[in-house]
Amino acid sequence: MMTLPVSAASISPLRQRVIDEMAMRRFSRETQRNYIRDIGRLASFLGRAPDTASVDDLRRFQVAMQEAGVGVPTMNATSCRGASIASGITAS
């Protein structure tokens, strides 16, 4: 897999905090990729930064994934990642 360089200017402070936290916890590259992808899905659903998500927002996100036919394991993992951002678990 080829990785492209990303300038520091193109990374939001939230994304950088998440990346730093995952590195500190020694998440594998694959896990880091999955977290970033799933947090991006939540942000797209919300139309705003994922760290502003409320419990109701996360519930709506889960319902939307279920209605879209997302499998339970994927839905659970995606929801947990979104909740960790919303609750500040990965915040420094």
C-alpha positions in Angstrom: 0.0 0.0 0.0 1.3 3.4 -0.9 1.0 6.3 1.5 1.0 9.8 0.3 2.6 12.6 2.3 0.2 15.0 4.0 1.3 18.4 4.9 0.7 19.4 8.5 -1.4 22.4 7.4 -4.0 20.1 5.9 -4.7 18.2 9.2 -7.2 19.5 11.6 -6.2 19.8 15.3 -8.8 17.1 16.1 -7.4 14.7 13.6 -3.9 15.3 14.8 -5.0 14.6 18.4 -6.6 11.4 17.3 -3.5 10.4 15.3 -1.2 11.2 18.3 -3.4 9.3 20.7 -3.5 6.2 18.5 0.3 6.3 18.1 0.7 6.6 21.8 -1.5 3.6 22.3 0.5 1.7 19.6 -2.5 1.0 17.4 -1.6 -0.8 14.2 -1.6 1.1 10.9 -4.8 -0.9 9.9 -6.5 0.1 13.1 -5.5 3.7 12.7 -6.9 3.7 9.1 -10.1 2.2 10.3 -10.5 4.8 13.1 -9.9 7.7 10.7 -12.3 6.2 8.1 -15.1 5.7 10.7 -14.6 9.1 12.3 -14.9 10.6 8.8 -18.1 8.7 8.3 -19.5 10.1 11.5 -18.4 13.6 10.5 -20.0 13.3 7.1 -23.2 12.1 8.6 -23.3 15.0 11.1 -22.1 17.6 8.7 -19.8 19.0 11.4 -16.9 18.0 13.6 -17.4 14.6 15.2 -16.2 15.8 18.6 -19.4 17.9 18.8 -21.6 14.8 18.6 -24.3 14.3 21.3 -25.6 11.0 22.5 -28.7 11.6 20.3 -26.4 12.2 17.3 -24.6 8.9 17.9 -28.0 7.1 18.2 -29.2 8.6 14.9 -25.9 7.5 13.3 -26.5 4.0 14.5 -30.0 3.9 13.2 -28.9 5.3 9.8 -26.2 2.6 9.6 -28.7 -0.1 10.5 -31.1 1.2 7.9 -28.3 1.1 5.3 -27.8 -2.6 6.0 -24.4 -2.2 7.8 -23.5 -5.4 9.6 -23.7 -5.4 13.4 -19.9 -5.9 14.0 -19.1 -3.0 11.7 -21.9 -0.8 13.2 -20.7 -1.5 16.7 -17.0 -0.7 15.9 -17.9 2.4 14.0 -20.3 3.6 16.8 -17.7 3.0 19.4 -15.0 5.0 17.5 -17.4 7.8 17.1 -18.4 7.7 20.8 -14.8 7.8 21.9 -14.2 11.0 19.9 -17.5 12.5 21.1 -16.7 11.7 24.7 -13.2 13.0 24.5 -11.5 9.7 25.3 -8.9 10.2 22.6 -8.5 13.9 23.4 -5.2 15.0 24.9 
